[in-house]
Amino acid sequence: MIGSSAGGLGPLRRVIAQLPADLAAAIFVIVHIPPWRHSELPRVLSLDSALPARHPEPGERVQQGHIYVAPPDHHMLLDDGHIVLWRGPRENRHRPAINASFRTAATNYRERSIGVILSGALDDGVTGLWWIKHFGGVAIVQDPNDSKFPDMPCAALEHVNVDHVATAGQIGRLIVELIRDEPANGSVPSREEHP
């Protein structure tokens, strides 16, 4: 799971560009996009990525090797290996909200979940990242000195015992290492899904 907001597009593209086509995981991207705007984010990310990026269909089964981008005005949630798109209440003034997605990744995938907070204003993603850590997952935060808008990374560092602080240029490779090392750490990921 990757959450970003203001100033996050450049870092997000750098992270996605580092992910290989054979990645044994699914990547979920939550960016604060106004509900009245058409999102070109999947197309933009596909320009940089070896993985296909798109908005998911409601109820779609999660598949590794895909980038799922939260559509405007919908929370992207996970439930028993499927993607739920929900127009529930805004969180931190946003829909999609990073917290909502991270919470469901934490409760569904527990120690197999990885949460990444990139550049952004305010503090969306902090409680969701806390949930990921609470259930044994890995928390990664973009170095505030590498962030155009460091509020979200700083809030995460203040309230969550994060595992890694890294630049956008390092995070993609870190994700790959964590996914490849996971079986050696005692947790065997499903071959079809891994957030």
C-alpha atoms as one frame of an Amber mdcrd trajectory, in Angstrom:
protein
   0.000   0.000   0.000   1.344   3.399  -0.972  -0.295   6.623   0.141   0.582
  10.092  -1.092  -0.909  13.536  -1.435   0.515  16.992  -2.172   3.900  16.739
  -3.838   3.609  12.970  -4.033   3.357  12.302  -7.767   7.088  12.573  -8.475
   8.097  10.347  -5.539   5.340   7.871  -6.420   6.583   7.598  -9.997  10.147
   6.996  -8.748   8.972   4.234  -6.429   6.829   2.513  -9.063   9.626   2.663
 -11.650  11.793   0.427  -9.438   9.303  -2.457  -9.246  10.025  -5.444 -11.519
   7.486  -7.135 -13.781   7.780 -10.366 -11.770   6.945  -8.741  -8.426   5.190
 -11.334  -6.242   2.785  -8.777  -4.807  -0.022  -6.410  -5.655   0.578  -2.701
  -5.214  -2.244  -0.421  -4.040  -1.940   3.320  -4.603  -4.049   5.874  -2.777
  -3.676   9.507  -3.826  -5.943  12.379  -2.806  -7.680  13.277  -6.068 -10.704
  15.621  -6.014 -13.988  13.814  -6.780 -14.797  16.084  -9.723 -11.566  15.256
 -11.570 -11.008  12.424 -13.998  -7.941  10.493 -12.858  -5.167   9.869 -15.355
  -2.974   8.388 -12.631  -3.094   4.765 -13.886  -1.983   5.902 -17.344   0.784
   8.075 -15.881   2.079   5.287 -13.632   2.002   2.802 -16.508   4.485   5.015
 -18.364   7.067   4.400 -15.631   6.206   0.885 -14.548   6.863  -2.664 -15.668
   3.555  -3.497 -13.939   0.131  -2.609 -15.367  -1.657   0.139 -13.430  -5.421
   0.678 -13.456  -8.499   1.471 -11.416  -9.946  -1.792 -10.076 -13.447  -3.061
 -10.700 -15.700  -3.408  -7.635 -15.309  -6.871  -6.111 -12.290  -7.707  -8.252
  -9.968 -10.410  -6.917  -6.483  -9.171  -6.036  -3.745 -10.425  -8.354  -0.015
 -10.081  -7.890   1.908  -8.104 -10.472  -0.733  -5.366 -10.723  -0.931  -1.782
  -9.510  -4.411  -0.866  -8.300  -5.124   2.855  -8.095  -7.970   4.145  -5.935
 -10.498   5.911  -8.169 -11.677   9.426  -7.300 -14.442   9.676  -4.696 -14.112
   6.018  -3.580 -12.273   4.403  -0.707 -10.335   1.360  -1.944 -10.681  -1.368
   0.683  -9.586  -4.996   0.862 -11.794  -7.857   1.990 -10.862 -11.534   1.813
  -8.701 -11.173  -1.295 -11.108  -8.836  -3.087 -11.194  -5.088  -3.693 -14.132
  -3.107  -2.366 -14.833   0.390  -3.707 -16.912   2.346  -1.218 -18.342   5.862
  -1.172 -18.370   5.967   2.609 -17.692   9.024   4.773 -14.620  11.087   4.027
 -11.672  10.576   6.360  -9.227  13.423   6.944 -11.422  15.333   4.450 -10.622
  12.824   1.691 -12.233  10.031  -0.279 -10.216   8.032  -1.113  -8.459   8.130
   2.241  -5.130   6.471   2.907  -6.166   5.455   6.438  -9.166   3.485   5.187
  -7.106   1.424   2.735  -4.236   0.823   5.153  -6.604  -0.413   7.898  -8.105
  -3.059   5.651  -4.674  -4.159   4.431  -3.598  -4.532   8.063  -6.595  -6.580
   9.152  -6.670  -8.779   6.028  -2.963  -9.370   5.421  -1.474  -8.722   8.856
   2.316  -9.341   8.797   2.307  -9.570   4.984   1.249  -5.933   4.587   3.622
  -3.092   3.758   2.535   0.514   4.189   4.357   3.435   2.563   3.710   7.110
   3.299   5.015   9.615   0.758   4.870  13.411   0.522   1.643  15.095   1.584
   0.000  17.733   3.746  -1.781  17.093   7.052  -1.716  13.551   8.468  -3.809
  11.076   6.439  -2.218   7.633   6.595  -0.896   7.888  10.147  -3.547   5.789
  11.883  -3.612   3.347   8.974   0.150   2.927   9.200  -0.242   2.367  12.950
  -2.692  -0.453  12.180  -0.217  -2.043   9.765   2.463  -2.014  12.475  -0.001
  -3.262  15.104  -0.753  -6.343  13.004   2.938  -7.076  12.322   3.366  -5.433
   8.921   6.146  -3.129   7.759   5.944   0.666   7.886   8.003   2.782   5.466
   8.060   6.580   5.404   9.622   8.892   2.858  12.419  10.926   4.404  10.852
  14.330   5.224  13.980  16.007   3.820  13.187  14.288   0.501   9.501  15.380
   0.584   8.105  18.496  -1.036   5.318  18.480   1.581   6.730  16.721   4.660
   3.612  16.903   6.884   2.432  13.338   6.268   5.902  11.777   6.671   6.576
  13.853   9.804   3.220  12.923  11.346   3.885   9.251  10.665   7.327   9.469
  12.250   5.882  11.217  15.291   3.124   8.691  15.947   4.265   5.348  14.491
   7.325   3.246  15.240   8.276   2.981  11.570  10.659   0.340  10.252  12.320
   2.336   7.466  12.843   5.990   6.555  14.120   6.316   2.987  14.190   8.586
  -0.028  11.770   8.007  -2.890  14.743   6.746  -4.882  15.310   3.982  -2.312
  11.767   2.919  -1.420  10.983   0.846  -4.506  14.091  -1.299  -4.096  13.316
  -1.638  -0.390   9.818  -2.937  -1.179  11.281  -5.484  -3.575  13.786  -6.677
  -0.959  11.106  -6.999   1.711   8.852  -9.059  -0.550  11.674 -11.316  -1.722
  12.972 -11.829   1.836   9.581 -12.536   3.372   9.617 -16.379   3.208  13.001
 -16.390   4.956  11.391 -14.391   7.767   8.898 -17.165   8.441   5.878 -15.810
   6.597   4.973 -17.385   3.289   2.971 -15.039   1.071   0.117 -16.206  -1.099
   1.219 -16.468  -4.704  -1.803 -14.493  -5.905  -1.835 -11.577  -3.518   0.370
  -9.501  -1.246  -0.399  -5.842  -0.568
